[in-house]
Amino acid sequence: MWDYYGLRPWILKYTPRYGKVCEAGCGLGRYNFYLNHFGIDIVGLDFEKKTIDYLNKWKFKKGFGEVSFIEGDVTHLPFEDNSLSGYISLGVVEHFIEGPQKPIREAYRALRAGGIAIITTPAPSFLKC
């Protein structure tokens, strides 16, 4: 859970409070629910249709109806050029055999000037040494 609890202060500090933010590769949507609690307009995107369908049902049961989840591909984002204020992608870009260029290039395309990208890859934690 370090990826959630350890990163949370940094994600909260640097995620824009204005405009649309996308978490590309949102998985179970932990950051979507967390950041929405602070009034951030965030949409979770994941390629797994079953996960997105589950999240879109679960959010209403738990009172998070305003959180958006959509099915999509991080290499072909469903956003216009320069339309996102923020882009979060945690532990996703390292899964591309051909390298991270496509998803990073797509994030750059969708981010507006001055937008913030938060992208992580797995690395050994100094806390575990």
N, C-alpha and C positions, 0 to 999 in steps of 0.2 A: 504493500500500500504506500511505500515511499513515493512512488510516482504520483500519487494523489496528494497525500498530506505534505510531502516535502516540497512539491512544486506549487502547491496552492498559493502561498504568499506571493510568489513570483508571477504566477499567472494573473492573480488579482491585481497586482501592482501595475503590470504592463498592458493588460487588455484595455483597449479603448472603451470609453463610456458613451461614445457617440457613434451613430451609424450602425451598420450591420457587421456582425462578427460571425465567422464560420469556423466550426471545429471540424476539420476534414479528417475522416477516419475516427468518428466519435465513439465507436464501440457502444458501450452501455450508457453513454451520455452523462457520465458523472459531472464533467465540467459544465455541460449545458445547464443542468439543474442548479449547480452551485452558482454560476455566473448570472443566471436569470434571477436568482434571489437578490442580487445587487442591482437589478434593473438593466442589465446589459442585454441588448437585442441580439441573441445568438441563435444560430441554426446549426444543428448537428447533421453531418453528412456521412453516410457509410454505404459501402457497396453491398452489404448483406441485407437483402430484403426482409428476411425473417426478423432480424434485429430491429429494423426500422418499424415494421408493423407492430412488434411487441412494444416498443417504446411509445409509439403513437397511441396505443391502448392504455398502457400503464400510466402515462402522464395524467390522464383525466381521472383515473382512480385515486391518484395521490395529490390532486389539486395543482398540477403544473400545466394546465391546459394551454398556456400561452407559449410554451417551449416548442420550437419547431424541429422536426426531424424529417429528413428527406433521403431517399435512396439516390446514390450518385457515385461518380468516379472521380478520384482526386486528380486524375490527369485530364479530365474534361469537366471542369466545374460548371454548374448551371447558373453562373452569375455573369453579368455584363462586365466588360473591361472597366477597370478603375471603380468598382462598385462597393468593395468591402473596406471597412475601416480596420478590421482585424482578421487575422488568419491564425488558427491554432492547429497544429498537427503534431501529435505526441506519439512517437514510436511507430510511424507509418512509412516514411520515405526510405527506410533501410530495407523494405520488403521488395523493392523493385530490382530484379536481376540485372537489368541494364543500367542501373544507377538511379540516383535521386533527381536527375535533371528534369524529367517531365513534370512530376508533381511540384517541384520548386518553381519551374518556369510558369506553370499554371497559376500558382499562388501569386506570383509577381504580376501576372496579367490581370488578375481579379482585384488586387489591392489598389486602392487609390493612392495618390501621392501623399506621403506622410503616414501611410498605413503601417500597422505593426504586424509582423509575422513572428510567431513563437513556434519554433520547430525543434523537436528533440529526437535523439536517437539513443538507444541503450548504451550505457557506459557503466563501468564499475563505480560503485559509490564509495566515497571516502569513509562513509559511516560503517561500511562492512569490512574495512581493512583491519 
